[in-house]
Amino acid sequence: MIDRGDRNGPPILRRLSALLTPRLTAWQTVVITLLWLYISRNFGKLVGLECPEPLANLYSRSYFRATWITTALDAGFWTAMRIRWKWARDFWSVIFSVFYMFCAEQADEKVRKVRGALTVDHLRVSWDKGNTPYIAFFTKLLRPRFMRYPPREIRIRRPRESSYKDPVHAWLYFDGPLSALKTHTKIILDIPGGGFVAMDPRAHDDKLIAWAGKTGLPVLSVDYKKAPEYPYPHALNECYDVYHMLHASRGRCVGLSGEVMPKIIVSGDSAGGNLAVGMILMALQAGTTSTRRWQGEQSLPLPEGVVLVYPALDFNIGNWMTEEQMALIRDRRSRKVNQSILRRKSDDYRKLTPSTPHHSDDEDEVDAHPNENGSLSPVPPKEAVHTSAGHTVDVVKSPPSAQTTDKAQASSQTAKPQMLKTRLAMSSMISYFNDRILTPEMMRAMIILYIGPHNRPDFATDFLLSPLLAPEALLARFPRTYLLTGERDPLVDDTVIFAGRIRQAKLAQFEERKELGLERERASFREEDYVEVSLIPGISHGFLQFVGIFPEGWRYIFRCARWMKECFERSDAREASRPAAVDTTDVEHSSDHSRRRVPPQSKIRHHFRTRTESSGDDDRPLEMSMSKINLSSTKETPHNGAVLPRPSSPQLKRYKTQSEEMTHSLQERRRKSLVSLASEDDLLGRRMRGLTGALLGGDAANVPKTPGWEEELGS
């Protein structure tokens, strides 16, 4: 046909060509041909005959567009991952990705097949593509300039108490020379995510560079070793050793001056959020028992705050929410924040029964009664008649006086259809199992690789693996926390439940302190002082990783930076409100013809941070000691443990005078904080003041005697 036929085609095409040639150029002919091919291929979608993409309505328009690009990149990089030479593999990965951007259906099919048989190589190729030269170039091109200095790779040695000896690798982000680090006393410790198997800190350059530039503070990001080569708990121990070393060296391990204990804010995203919370739980447990102290553990100061971005806090993936978890989400104080989460869980049932009458979201108040703390507790099982495993008919008990009225209206009520209410609530992992970023197959692969072949942990009790299970006693001491995640994230339940558990623990502690008189009677519980939650509508997981194609992500990076600065400012204001400590920095000792300055023991921050629940001195609990302090036998001990010579007699007199003044002022403040009756016969109050004055080592002459104490002793 081509060799023997007419070169201009059949007669019909020759006439059509002769008719269109004077009117269309070659370029116009090509464009019209491509448009015709596109219309003929997508005719059903264009005229609305094709079924719409369900995920397009699930996400916002900008986020869905970003996931479309990331899906094409994943398909392209997975297609080229078997190429042997790295330069060719990087080049063809970009070429294939451009192809899949135009062929979105082929990209979805490629990604679906690969995720069905995931390996650790697939995960690393997908998540480490930001470090390839071409993607890194375009990412840097799209990123605003926040820093003049590039990130620096450093190594941090382990503390002496650690069982590991190899140093920990980290990256330091700081907009300034290394000599300027000595003027800083605050630092941000970031633990990057990556499913425990991939993504070093350089894959998180966007947020880390922005935080360092916006806050002006050094940002230290831990490059912990990844699974499966280093399974659980190796990465957790690495992060804890870095946190321990920052306090043990007072920041000298990263270039700080070491004159004061640095203030730290801990941040983590995704898997890094899991490690960050586990690290803080380890710090809360350090040195708390005699056995731990005998093994060499020492108590560590807590960070000033914690920033968690879409954290993975529960390894025990379940299908259904429990009553306790739903009670935390329905808590009245967090009802406004979690409103979209509750609506989504109700929609899971409504979509299955569109023709059945449903209750409104406000009717959940019937199922939960506020208790004394203001939180909601579920209805006891006796008040509900269960019709099936998934539905209940609520029956409200009526008083005896209203029984006749109920009987009179029984016939009319039985004629009306009763509204069924579901108590089944699916977990977010099941609700969003078709997520374009994080799927159940990926979660299963990450958990298996992180735990390793030789570990068999108990998912129901190991709270270092699943921090969502942390004991309430530890959560009551947890530092101020800020959580940021998307409403469509498969891990959103981890965020709202963990925030609810912190809120519950802090509220119980607040009520207990209030009963003991350690809080003012009119004081109210302020949730924002302990935990804050931000749920972003219309987006899912990992939105801080591709801000180059999702520009709205910069807004949330800057929000985290503002929260960090605010947290440090609150800490400075809290320390400024505390009473001034005795300054012993002017004491110097001579030894071996050299003069050595004694470290200011009164300024070591972990001695001041033994109580973080109250900001006022009048609210501190009563401290009693059974023996008086003998100033003559005290020795100055610096931070490194060496015993220095005892100060001279004039210095001891001066210290004794200052100590007596402090003790007297402390007694005055505590007398004011004691609640006593206005009557002169307040015998109990007088006796308690006399007892505490003697035990605290004060002057017994200043303590008023209890009337009638001589007669009682004589009798």
C-alpha positions as CSV (number, residue, x, y, z in Angstrom):
1,M,0.0,0.0,0.0
2,I,2.8,2.4,0.9
3,D,5.2,1.3,-1.9
4,R,2.7,0.8,-4.7
5,G,-0.1,3.2,-3.8
6,D,-0.4,6.9,-4.4
7,R,2.0,8.8,-2.2
8,N,-0.8,11.4,-1.3
9,G,-3.2,8.7,-0.2
10,P,-6.7,7.5,-1.3
11,P,-8.8,9.8,-3.5
12,I,-10.9,11.0,-0.6
13,L,-7.9,12.0,1.5
14,R,-6.4,13.7,-1.6
15,R,-9.5,15.9,-2.1
16,L,-9.6,16.7,1.7
17,S,-5.9,17.6,1.7
18,A,-6.3,19.8,-1.4
19,L,-9.2,21.6,0.4
20,L,-7.4,22.1,3.8
21,T,-3.8,22.9,2.6
22,P,-4.5,26.5,1.7
23,R,-6.3,27.1,5.0
24,L,-4.1,25.2,7.6
25,T,-0.4,25.2,8.3
26,A,1.6,22.1,9.3
27,W,1.6,23.3,13.0
28,Q,-2.1,23.8,13.1
29,T,-2.7,20.4,11.6
30,V,-0.5,18.7,14.3
31,V,-2.4,20.6,17.1
32,I,-5.8,19.7,15.7
33,T,-4.7,16.0,15.4
34,L,-3.6,15.9,19.0
35,L,-6.7,17.5,20.2
36,W,-8.8,15.1,18.3
37,L,-6.9,12.2,19.8
38,Y,-7.4,13.5,23.4
39,I,-11.1,14.2,22.9
40,S,-11.8,10.8,21.4
41,R,-9.9,9.1,24.2
42,N,-11.5,11.1,27.1
43,F,-15.0,11.7,25.5
44,G,-16.8,10.1,28.4
45,K,-15.0,12.1,31.0
46,L,-15.5,15.4,29.1
47,V,-19.3,14.9,28.8
48,G,-19.7,13.6,32.3
49,L,-20.5,10.0,31.4
50,E,-17.5,8.5,33.2
51,C,-17.4,7.8,36.9
52,P,-15.6,10.6,38.7
53,E,-12.3,10.0,40.5
54,P,-13.2,9.5,44.2
55,L,-9.9,10.9,45.5
56,A,-10.3,14.1,43.5
57,N,-13.3,15.0,45.8
58,L,-11.4,13.8,48.8
59,Y,-8.5,16.2,48.6
60,S,-8.3,19.9,47.8
61,R,-7.5,20.9,44.2
62,S,-3.9,22.0,44.9
63,Y,-3.1,18.9,47.0
64,F,-4.6,16.5,44.4
65,R,-2.5,18.2,41.7
66,A,0.6,17.7,43.9
67,T,-0.2,14.0,44.4
68,W,-0.7,13.6,40.7
69,I,2.9,14.9,40.2
70,T,4.3,12.7,43.0
71,T,2.6,9.7,41.5
72,A,4.2,10.3,38.1
73,L,7.6,10.7,39.8
74,D,7.2,7.5,41.7
75,A,6.2,5.6,38.5
76,G,9.1,7.1,36.6
77,F,11.7,6.3,39.3
78,W,10.4,2.8,39.8
79,T,10.5,2.2,36.0
80,A,14.2,3.2,35.8
81,M,15.4,1.7,39.1
82,R,16.8,-1.4,37.4
83,I,19.2,0.6,35.2
84,R,22.8,-0.2,36.3
85,W,24.7,3.1,35.8
86,K,23.7,5.8,38.2
87,W,24.0,8.7,35.7
88,A,21.7,6.9,33.3
89,R,19.3,5.9,36.0
90,D,18.9,9.5,37.2
91,F,18.4,10.8,33.7
92,W,15.9,8.2,32.5
93,S,14.0,8.5,35.8
94,V,13.2,12.2,34.9
95,I,12.3,11.2,31.3
96,F,9.9,8.5,32.4
97,S,8.4,10.8,35.0
98,V,7.6,13.4,32.4
99,F,6.0,10.7,30.3
100,Y,3.8,9.5,33.2
101,M,2.7,13.1,33.9
102,F,0.9,13.1,30.6
103,C,-0.3,9.5,31.0
104,A,-1.8,9.6,34.4
105,E,-3.7,6.4,34.1
106,Q,-0.6,4.4,33.3
107,A,1.1,6.1,36.3
108,D,-1.7,5.0,38.6
109,E,-1.5,1.5,37.3
110,K,2.2,1.3,37.6
111,V,2.1,2.6,41.2
112,R,-0.7,0.2,42.1
113,K,1.2,-2.8,40.9
114,V,4.4,-1.9,42.6
115,R,2.7,-1.2,46.0
116,G,1.2,-4.6,45.8
117,A,4.7,-6.2,46.0
118,L,6.8,-3.6,47.9
119,T,10.4,-4.0,48.9
120,V,12.7,-1.8,50.9
121,D,14.4,-0.8,47.6
122,H,11.1,0.5,46.2
123,L,10.5,2.5,49.4
124,R,14.0,4.0,49.3
125,V,13.8,4.9,45.6
126,S,10.5,6.6,46.1
127,W,11.3,8.6,49.2
128,D,15.0,9.4,48.5
129,K,14.3,10.8,45.0
130,G,14.6,14.3,46.4
131,N,18.3,13.7,46.8
132,T,18.9,12.9,43.2
133,P,20.7,15.6,41.3
134,Y,17.9,16.7,38.9
135,I,15.2,16.7,41.5
136,A,17.4,18.5,44.0
137,F,18.3,21.1,41.4
138,F,14.6,21.9,40.7
139,T,13.7,21.9,44.4
140,K,16.5,24.3,45.2
141,L,15.4,26.5,42.3
142,L,11.8,26.7,43.6
143,R,12.8,27.3,47.2
144,P,13.0,30.8,48.6
145,R,16.4,31.8,50.0
146,F,16.3,31.7,53.8
147,M,20.0,31.0,54.6
148,R,23.3,32.2,53.3
149,Y,25.3,29.3,54.8
150,P,24.8,25.7,53.6
151,P,24.0,22.9,56.1
152,R,26.9,21.3,57.8
153,E,27.4,17.6,58.5
154,I,28.7,16.9,62.0
155,R,29.3,13.9,64.2
156,I,28.2,13.7,67.9
157,R,29.9,11.4,70.3
158,R,27.8,9.2,72.6
159,P,27.5,9.9,76.3
160,R,29.5,7.7,78.6
161,E,26.4,5.9,79.9
162,S,25.5,4.7,76.4
163,S,26.1,1.1,75.4
164,Y,27.0,2.3,71.9
165,K,30.4,3.7,71.0
166,D,30.0,4.8,67.3
167,P,29.2,8.5,66.9
168,V,25.8,9.7,65.6
169,H,25.7,11.6,62.3
170,A,23.6,14.8,62.1
171,W,23.2,17.9,60.0
172,L,23.4,21.4,61.5
173,Y,21.3,24.2,59.9
174,F,22.4,27.6,61.0
175,D,22.5,30.9,59.2
176,G,25.8,32.1,60.4
177,P,29.4,31.2,61.0
178,L,30.3,28.5,63.5
179,S,31.8,31.1,65.9
180,A,28.3,32.7,66.2
181,L,26.9,29.5,67.7
182,K,28.5,30.4,71.1
183,T,26.1,33.3,71.5
184,H,23.1,31.0,71.3
185,T,21.4,29.2,74.2
186,K,18.5,27.7,72.3
187,I,18.4,24.9,69.8
188,I,15.8,22.9,67.8
189,L,16.4,19.2,67.7
190,D,14.6,17.7,64.7
191,I,14.1,14.0,64.0
192,P,13.2,13.5,60.3
193,G,10.7,11.0,59.1
194,G,11.0,8.5,56.3
195,G,9.2,5.3,57.4
196,F,12.2,4.3,59.5
197,V,13.9,3.0,56.3
198,A,14.8,6.1,54.2
199,M,15.2,9.9,54.0
200,D,18.1,11.6,55.6
201,P,17.9,15.2,56.8
202,R,18.8,16.5,53.4
203,A,15.5,15.2,52.1
204,H,13.9,17.7,54.5
205,D,15.9,20.7,53.5
206,D,12.8,22.8,52.8
207,K,11.4,22.8,56.3
208,L,14.8,22.7,58.1
209,I,16.3,25.6,56.1
210,A,13.1,27.6,56.6
211,W,13.0,27.0,60.3
212,A,16.7,28.0,60.7
213,G,16.1,31.1,58.6
214,K,12.9,32.2,60.2
215,T,13.8,31.6,63.8
216,G,17.5,32.5,63.6
217,L,18.3,29.5,65.8
218,P,20.5,26.5,65.1
219,V,18.5,23.4,63.9
220,L,20.1,20.0,64.5
221,S,18.6,17.2,62.5
222,V,19.6,13.6,63.5
223,D,20.7,11.3,60.6
224,Y,19.9,8.1,62.5
225,K,20.6,4.7,61.0
226,K,17.8,3.1,59.1
227,A,16.1,-0.2,59.2
228,P,16.2,-3.1,58.2
229,E,20.0,-2.9,58.7
230,Y,19.5,-1.3,62.1
231,P,16.1,-2.5,63.5
232,Y,14.2,-1.3,66.6
233,P,15.4,0.1,69.0
234,H,18.7,1.3,67.4
235,A,17.3,4.5,65.9
236,L,15.4,5.4,69.2
237,N,18.6,4.9,71.2
238,E,20.6,7.1,68.8
239,C,18.1,10.0,69.2
240,Y,18.1,9.6,72.9
241,D,21.9,9.7,73.0
242,V,21.9,12.9,71.0
243,Y,19.4,14.5,73.4
244,H,21.4,13.2,76.4
245,M,24.6,14.5,75.0
246,L,23.2,18.0,74.4
247,H,22.5,18.2,78.1
248,A,25.6,16.5,79.3
249,S,27.9,18.8,77.3
250,R,25.6,21.8,77.6
251,G,25.6,22.1,73.9
252,R,29.3,22.1,73.3
253,C,28.9,18.9,71.2
254,V,27.3,21.1,68.4
255,G,29.3,24.3,69.0
256,L,27.5,26.1,71.7
257,S,29.5,27.9,74.5
258,G,28.5,25.4,77.3
259,E,28.1,28.2,79.9
260,V,24.4,27.5,80.4
261,M,22.2,24.5,79.8
262,P,20.6,25.0,76.4
263,K,16.9,25.1,75.9
264,I,15.6,22.6,73.4
265,I,12.5,22.2,71.3
266,V,12.0,18.7,69.8
267,S,10.3,18.2,66.4
268,G,9.5,15.2,64.3
269,D,7.3,14.3,61.4
270,S,5.8,10.9,60.4
271,A,8.2,8.2,61.7
272,G,10.3,11.0,63.2
273,G,7.3,11.9,65.4
274,N,7.3,8.4,66.7
275,L,11.0,8.6,67.6
276,A,10.6,12.1,69.1
277,V,7.8,11.0,71.5
278,G,9.6,7.8,72.4
279,M,12.8,9.8,73.1
280,I,10.9,12.1,75.4
281,L,9.3,9.2,77.2
282,M,12.7,7.7,77.8
283,A,13.9,11.1,79.2
284,L,10.9,11.1,81.5
285,Q,11.8,7.7,82.8
286,A,15.6,8.4,83.2
287,G,16.8,8.3,86.8
288,T,13.3,7.9,88.2
289,T,14.1,4.7,90.2
290,S,16.9,3.6,92.4
291,T,17.7,0.8,90.0
292,R,18.1,3.2,87.1
293,R,20.3,5.5,89.2
294,W,22.4,2.5,90.2
295,Q,22.9,1.7,86.6
296,G,24.2,5.2,85.9
297,E,21.1,6.9,84.6
298,Q,20.6,10.5,85.6
299,S,17.4,12.6,85.3
300,L,17.3,14.8,82.2
301,P,15.6,18.2,81.7
302,L,12.6,18.1,79.5
303,P,12.4,20.1,76.3
304,E,10.5,23.4,76.2
305,G,8.1,22.1,73.7
306,V,7.4,19.4,71.1
307,V,6.3,19.9,67.5
308,L,4.8,16.8,65.8
309,V,3.8,16.8,62.2
310,Y,1.5,14.0,61.0
311,P,3.2,11.6,63.5
312,A,2.9,7.8,63.4
313,L,2.2,6.9,67.0
314,D,0.4,3.5,66.9
315,F,1.8,0.3,65.4
316,N,-1.2,-1.7,66.4
317,I,-3.2,-1.0,63.3
318,G,-6.9,-1.7,63.9
319,N,-10.1,-1.5,61.9
320,W,-12.4,0.0,64.5
321,M,-12.3,2.7,67.1
322,T,-12.9,1.8,70.7
323,E,-15.3,3.6,73.0
324,E,-12.4,5.1,75.0
325,Q,-10.8,6.5,71.8
326,M,-14.1,7.9,70.6
327,A,-14.6,9.5,74.0
328,L,-11.3,11.3,73.7
329,I,-12.2,12.6,70.2
330,R,-15.7,13.7,71.4
331,D,-14.4,15.5,74.4
332,R,-16.2,18.8,74.7
333,R,-13.1,20.9,74.9
334,S,-11.8,19.5,71.6
335,R,-15.2,19.1,69.8
336,K,-14.6,22.2,67.6
337,V,-11.2,21.0,66.5
338,N,-12.2,17.4,65.9
339,Q,-15.6,18.3,64.3
340,S,-14.4,17.3,60.8
341,I,-13.0,14.0,62.1
342,L,-16.4,13.2,63.8
343,R,-18.3,14.2,60.6
344,R,-16.1,12.0,58.5
345,K,-16.6,8.9,60.7
346,S,-20.4,9.5,60.6
347,D,-20.2,9.8,56.8
348,D,-18.7,6.3,56.6
349,Y,-22.1,5.0,57.7
350,R,-24.3,7.5,56.0
351,K,-22.9,6.8,52.5
352,L,-23.8,3.1,53.0
353,T,-27.5,4.0,53.9
354,P,-28.5,7.1,51.9
355,S,-32.2,6.4,52.3
356,T,-32.2,5.7,56.1
357,P,-32.9,8.7,58.4
358,H,-29.9,9.7,60.4
359,H,-29.3,11.6,63.6
360,S,-27.5,15.0,63.5
361,D,-23.9,15.4,64.8
362,D,-25.2,17.3,67.8
363,E,-27.2,14.2,69.0
364,D,-23.9,12.7,70.1
365,E,-24.4,14.6,73.3
366,V,-27.1,12.1,74.3
367,D,-24.5,9.3,74.2
368,A,-22.0,11.1,76.4
369,H,-22.6,12.8,79.7
370,P,-20.2,15.3,81.1
371,N,-18.5,14.2,84.2
372,E,-17.0,16.4,87.0
373,N,-14.0,17.3,84.9
374,G,-16.1,18.5,82.0
375,S,-15.1,15.6,79.7
376,L,-17.5,13.2,78.2
377,S,-18.0,9.7,79.3
378,P,-20.0,7.0,77.3
379,V,-23.4,5.9,78.4
380,P,-23.3,2.7,80.6
381,P,-24.3,-0.4,78.7
382,K,-27.4,-0.8,80.8
383,E,-29.0,2.3,79.3
384,A,-28.8,1.0,75.7
385,V,-30.7,-1.9,74.2
386,H,-28.4,-3.5,71.6
387,T,-30.2,-4.6,68.5
388,S,-27.1,-5.8,66.6
389,A,-23.4,-5.7,66.7
390,G,-23.3,-2.3,64.9
391,H,-26.5,-0.5,66.0
392,T,-28.2,0.5,69.2
393,V,-31.5,2.1,70.1
394,D,-31.0,4.6,72.9
395,V,-33.4,4.2,75.7
396,V,-33.5,7.0,78.3
397,K,-34.6,5.9,81.8
398,S,-37.6,7.9,83.0
399,P,-38.4,8.7,86.6
400,P,-41.2,6.9,88.4
401,S,-43.5,10.0,88.3
402,A,-43.4,10.0,84.5
403,Q,-44.2,6.4,84.0
404,T,-47.9,7.0,83.6
405,T,-47.2,9.6,80.9
406,D,-44.9,7.2,79.2
407,K,-47.5,4.5,79.1
408,A,-50.1,6.9,77.7
409,Q,-47.7,7.8,74.9
410,A,-46.5,4.3,74.3
411,S,-48.9,3.6,71.4
412,S,-48.0,6.8,69.5
413,Q,-44.2,6.2,70.0
414,T,-44.3,2.6,68.8
415,A,-46.0,3.7,65.6
416,K,-43.1,6.1,64.7
417,P,-39.9,4.7,63.1
418,Q,-37.1,4.8,65.6
419,M,-33.9,6.3,64.5
420,L,-30.9,3.9,64.5
421,K,-27.5,5.2,65.5
422,T,-24.3,3.5,64.7
423,R,-21.6,3.0,67.3
424,L,-19.1,1.6,64.8
425,A,-16.4,4.1,63.8
426,M,-13.7,3.0,61.4
427,S,-10.1,4.0,62.0
428,S,-8.6,6.6,59.7
429,M,-6.2,4.0,58.3
430,I,-9.2,2.0,57.0
431,S,-11.2,5.1,56.0
432,Y,-8.3,6.4,53.8
433,F,-6.8,3.1,52.6
434,N,-6.8,4.4,49.0
435,D,-4.6,7.4,50.0
436,R,-2.2,8.4,47.2
437,I,0.8,9.0,49.6
438,L,0.5,6.4,52.4
439,T,-1.3,3.1,51.9
440,P,-1.8,0.1,54.2
441,E,0.7,-1.9,52.2
442,M,3.4,0.7,52.9
443,M,2.5,0.8,56.6
444,R,2.7,-2.9,56.8
445,A,6.1,-3.0,55.1
446,M,7.5,-0.2,57.3
447,I,6.4,-1.9,60.5
448,I,7.9,-5.3,59.5
449,L,11.2,-3.7,58.4
450,Y,11.5,-1.5,61.5
451,I,10.8,-4.3,64.0
452,G,13.2,-6.7,62.2
453,P,13.1,-10.5,62.0
454,H,14.3,-11.2,65.6
455,N,12.0,-8.9,67.7
456,R,8.6,-9.9,68.8
457,P,7.3,-6.8,70.7
458,D,3.9,-6.6,72.5
459,F,2.0,-4.0,70.4
460,A,-0.5,-3.6,73.3
461,T,2.0,-2.6,75.9
462,D,5.2,-1.4,74.3
463,F,4.7,2.4,74.5
464,L,8.2,3.2,73.2
465,L,7.1,1.5,70.0
466,S,3.6,2.8,70.0
467,P,3.7,6.0,72.1
468,L,-0.1,6.2,71.9
469,L,-0.1,3.7,74.8
470,A,2.1,5.8,77.1
471,P,1.0,5.7,80.8
472,E,-1.0,8.6,82.1
473,A,1.7,9.3,84.7
474,L,4.2,10.0,82.0
475,L,1.8,12.0,79.9
476,A,1.0,14.2,82.9
477,R,4.6,15.3,82.8
478,F,4.8,15.6,79.0
479,P,6.0,19.0,77.7
480,R,3.9,21.4,75.8
481,T,2.9,19.9,72.5
482,Y,1.9,21.2,69.1
483,L,0.4,18.8,66.6
484,L,-0.1,19.5,62.9
485,T,-1.7,17.1,60.4
486,G,-4.1,16.8,57.5
487,E,-7.8,15.8,58.0
488,R,-7.5,13.2,55.2
489,D,-4.3,11.7,56.7
490,P,-4.5,7.9,57.4
491,L,-2.7,8.7,60.7
492,V,-5.0,11.5,61.8
493,D,-6.5,9.3,64.5
494,D,-3.1,9.0,66.1
495,T,-2.9,12.7,66.3
496,V,-6.3,13.5,67.8
497,I,-6.2,10.5,70.2
498,F,-2.7,11.3,71.5
499,A,-3.8,15.0,72.0
500,G,-6.8,13.7,73.9
501,R,-4.7,11.5,76.1
502,I,-2.4,14.4,77.0
503,R,-5.4,16.6,77.7
504,Q,-6.9,14.0,79.9
505,A,-3.7,13.4,81.9
506,K,-3.1,17.1,82.3
507,L,-6.7,17.7,83.4
508,A,-6.5,15.0,86.0
509,Q,-3.3,16.4,87.3
510,F,-4.8,19.9,87.4
511,E,-7.8,18.7,89.4
512,E,-5.6,16.8,91.8
513,R,-3.4,19.8,92.5
514,K,-6.6,21.9,92.9
515,E,-7.9,19.5,95.6
516,L,-4.6,19.6,97.4
517,G,-4.6,23.4,97.5
518,L,-1.7,23.8,95.1
519,E,-3.8,25.6,92.5
520,R,-6.0,28.7,93.1
521,E,-9.7,27.9,93.6
522,R,-10.7,30.2,90.7
523,A,-8.0,28.8,88.4
524,S,-9.4,27.2,85.2
525,F,-7.8,24.6,83.0
526,R,-6.4,26.1,79.8
527,E,-5.9,23.4,77.2
528,E,-3.7,25.6,75.0
529,D,-1.1,25.7,77.8
530,Y,-0.5,22.0,77.3
531,V,-1.5,20.8,73.8
532,E,-2.6,22.4,70.5
533,V,-3.9,20.6,67.5
534,S,-4.2,22.0,63.9
535,L,-6.1,19.9,61.4
536,I,-5.6,21.1,57.8
537,P,-8.7,20.4,55.7
538,G,-8.5,18.6,52.3
539,I,-4.9,17.3,52.5
540,S,-3.3,14.1,53.6
541,H,0.2,12.9,54.5
542,G,3.7,14.3,53.8
543,F,2.7,17.8,52.6
544,L,5.9,19.3,54.0
545,Q,8.0,17.1,51.7
546,F,6.9,18.6,48.4
547,V,6.3,22.2,49.0
548,G,7.9,22.9,45.6
549,I,4.8,21.6,43.9
550,F,2.4,22.3,46.9
551,P,3.1,26.0,47.7
552,E,0.6,26.0,50.5
553,G,2.9,23.9,52.5
554,W,5.2,26.9,53.2
555,R,2.4,28.4,55.3
556,Y,2.4,25.4,57.6
557,I,6.2,25.4,57.8
558,F,6.1,29.1,58.9
559,R,3.3,28.2,61.4
560,C,5.6,25.7,63.1
561,A,8.4,28.2,63.2
562,R,6.2,30.8,64.8
563,W,5.0,28.2,67.4
564,M,8.7,27.4,68.2
565,K,9.5,31.1,68.8
566,E,6.4,31.5,70.9
567,C,7.4,28.5,73.0
568,F,10.9,29.8,73.7
569,E,9.4,33.3,74.6
570,R,7.0,31.7,77.1
571,S,9.9,29.8,78.6
572,D,11.9,33.0,79.0
573,A,9.0,34.8,80.6
574,R,8.4,31.9,83.0
575,E,12.1,32.0,84.1
576,A,12.0,35.7,84.5
577,S,9.0,35.4,86.9
578,R,11.0,33.0,89.1
579,P,12.9,34.3,92.1
580,A,16.6,35.1,91.6
581,A,18.9,32.3,92.6
582,V,22.0,32.7,94.7
583,D,24.9,33.6,92.3
584,T,28.1,31.7,93.2
585,T,30.0,32.5,90.1
586,D,32.2,35.0,91.8
587,V,33.8,32.2,94.0
588,E,37.2,31.2,92.7
589,H,39.6,28.6,94.0
590,S,43.3,28.4,93.7
591,S,45.0,25.1,92.9
592,D,48.4,24.3,91.4
593,H,49.2,28.0,90.8
594,S,46.1,28.3,88.6
595,R,42.7,29.8,89.3
596,R,39.6,27.8,88.3
597,R,36.1,29.2,88.2
598,V,33.4,27.1,89.9
599,P,30.5,26.3,87.6
600,P,27.3,28.0,88.7
601,Q,25.5,25.0,90.2
602,S,22.5,27.2,91.1
603,K,22.0,27.9,87.4
604,I,21.8,24.3,86.2
605,R,18.4,24.2,84.5
606,H,17.4,20.7,85.5
607,H,17.4,21.8,89.2
608,F,14.9,24.5,88.4
609,R,12.8,22.4,86.1
610,T,11.7,19.8,88.7
611,R,8.3,21.4,88.6
612,T,6.7,22.6,85.4
613,E,3.1,22.4,86.2
614,S,2.8,25.8,88.0
615,S,4.3,29.2,87.1
616,G,3.8,30.9,90.4
617,D,5.8,30.4,93.5
618,D,2.8,30.5,95.8
619,D,1.5,27.3,94.0
620,R,4.5,25.2,94.8
621,P,3.9,22.1,96.9
622,L,5.2,22.0,100.5
623,E,8.7,20.6,100.8
624,M,9.9,19.2,104.1
625,S,13.2,17.9,105.1
626,M,13.9,15.8,108.3
627,S,17.3,17.3,108.8
628,K,18.7,20.8,108.7
629,I,21.4,21.8,106.2
630,N,24.9,21.9,107.7
631,L,26.6,24.7,105.8
632,S,29.9,24.0,107.5
633,S,30.2,20.5,106.0
634,T,29.1,21.5,102.4
635,K,31.6,21.2,99.6
636,E,31.4,22.9,96.2
637,T,31.1,20.2,93.5
638,P,31.4,21.3,89.9
639,H,29.4,19.8,87.1
640,N,32.1,17.2,86.2
641,G,32.0,15.7,89.7
642,A,35.4,16.9,91.0
643,V,35.4,18.0,94.7
644,L,37.0,21.4,95.2
645,P,38.5,22.9,98.4
646,R,36.1,24.3,100.9
647,P,35.6,28.1,100.8
648,S,37.0,30.3,103.6
649,S,35.2,31.3,106.7
650,P,34.1,34.8,105.6
651,Q,32.7,33.2,102.4
652,L,30.8,30.6,104.5
653,K,29.3,33.4,106.7
654,R,28.2,35.3,103.6
655,Y,26.6,32.1,102.2
656,K,24.9,31.4,105.6
657,T,23.4,34.9,105.7
658,Q,22.1,34.6,102.1
659,S,20.7,31.1,102.9
660,E,18.9,32.4,106.0
661,E,17.4,35.3,104.0
662,M,16.2,32.9,101.3
663,T,14.7,30.5,103.9
664,H,13.0,33.4,105.7
665,S,11.5,34.7,102.4
666,L,10.4,31.2,101.4
667,Q,8.6,30.7,104.8
668,E,6.9,34.0,104.3
669,R,5.6,33.1,100.8
670,R,4.4,29.7,102.0
671,R,2.6,31.2,105.0
672,K,0.8,33.5,102.6
673,S,-0.1,30.5,100.4
674,L,-1.6,28.5,103.3
675,V,-5.4,28.8,103.6
676,S,-6.4,29.5,107.2
677,L,-9.5,30.6,109.0
678,A,-9.9,34.1,110.3
679,S,-10.7,32.9,113.8
680,E,-8.1,33.1,116.6
681,D,-8.8,29.5,117.5
682,D,-7.3,28.1,114.3
683,L,-5.3,25.5,116.3
684,L,-4.6,23.3,113.3
685,G,-3.2,26.1,111.2
686,R,-0.9,27.2,114.0
687,R,0.4,23.7,114.7
688,M,1.1,23.1,111.0
689,R,3.0,26.4,110.7
690,G,5.1,25.5,113.8
691,L,5.8,22.0,112.4
692,T,6.9,23.2,109.0
693,G,8.9,26.0,110.4
694,A,11.0,23.6,112.5
695,L,11.4,21.1,109.7
696,L,12.5,23.7,107.2
697,G,15.4,24.9,109.4
698,G,13.9,28.3,110.2
699,D,14.1,30.2,113.5
700,A,11.7,28.7,116.0
701,A,11.3,32.0,117.8
702,N,9.6,33.5,114.7
703,V,7.0,30.7,114.7
704,P,3.9,31.5,116.8
705,K,3.2,28.9,119.5
706,T,0.0,27.1,119.6
707,P,-2.3,28.2,122.5
708,G,-2.6,25.6,125.2
709,W,0.3,23.5,124.2
710,E,1.9,23.6,127.6
711,E,-1.4,22.4,129.2
712,E,-1.6,19.6,126.7
713,L,1.9,18.5,127.5
714,G,1.3,18.7,131.2
715,S,-1.8,16.5,131.0
